[in-house]
């Protein structure tokens, strides 16, 4: 084995503190076996690859990280994957469990976390009541640090016999205080809280993108769902919360008796039957860009003007320099241009609203807009032009030059078919497949090619 051991000495103490780096897969074949051998303060360093595991920190305050922790290369996030789709026990299908009192020095950093389906879990505030919780992460009585990850395509939607509902597609935290920083949280599903559920929990949620998360069929909340507070505050700061959807209320955020401090965020383009951006008025919302407006100091109701698909602001956006002007919230300063923000922040160092503002601003991985269904889709051939689209034409763009035949179906999220047709694209670059009325919301376009490969895309109508 190649465990690397470090000794730390201080002039104030004669204690010797030993910690080690455990390399996966060189020292142990699996991440979990590395965790099992680790002690407090150790680091589990995971090489690129796809690890079909459902890991449990087991009460250990350790760091589990990819090479991103050293390289800063987002490619290491994209290529180091924890895939929870093949659990040993189907009742324990969260990708990551941190449920044994771990503190903020328990860190998971630099992974793509995907394929989780949640864990059967008893409600701490309702003995005997079971839910399917936390597709990507299940956190309980713990305060870990979750940073620099892509958390995508996880689900908490299964309600087998003996369970009441399912929630927290990406993350569910109960009675804890997690630190959720600089993550890309996209394409997750939950029957409440498609992105995040906080149940009697505090949290520090900063500089994340919440996009294209869906659900809310039971208790609302497409993006984030907060019920009450724990012993620590809920701080929701400098996030971009966009294009999430709830089947009930609160497409972006659903507040249930929660005193969340919501500041310097962009909350835009979310959809729901009611209150599409924020439902509930128990929190404080300040210096946020909220579609439709919201009462509070410094809030805006203006198109954010994103310059890229990854929601970096256009330099002309009114969200630039529009966050809380207290220097405590300033963007990082460009070392070559004093007084101005370091890209991807824009304008001066005064806080920009959204994920690319504030002292924690860093560049995040690009959002991949396709929704993988099987391995045959890795060679995606078609994209939706201008997604999100306004009500009207749906145009597909070919990414190949050869003649191509495919069938296409447009469906609601419930699976209801809106239309289906077969198309011969040939050498055409663009083809319009639909022209008609669609209500605001999320839809699925399913494509099957003549070579039997398949593709699925989420269509956003606003």
PyMOL commands that set and color helices and strands:
alter all, ss='L'
color gray80, all
select helices_A, chain A and resi 31-37+68-71+74-79+327-329+375-378
alter helices_A, ss='H'
color red, helices_A
select strands_A, chain A and resi 4-10+13-24+43-46+49-52+55-56+63-66+80-83+92-93+96-98+107-109+112-114+118-122+130-133+137-140+145-147+150-152+155-156+166-167+171-174+177-181+184-186+189-190+196-199+202-206+209-211+214-215+224-227+234-237+240-242+245-249+253-256+261-263+266-268+271-274+278-279+284-286+289-290+382-384+392-398+405-412+417-424+430-436+441-449+454-461
alter strands_A, ss='S'
color yellow, strands_A
deselect
rebuild
show_as cartoon
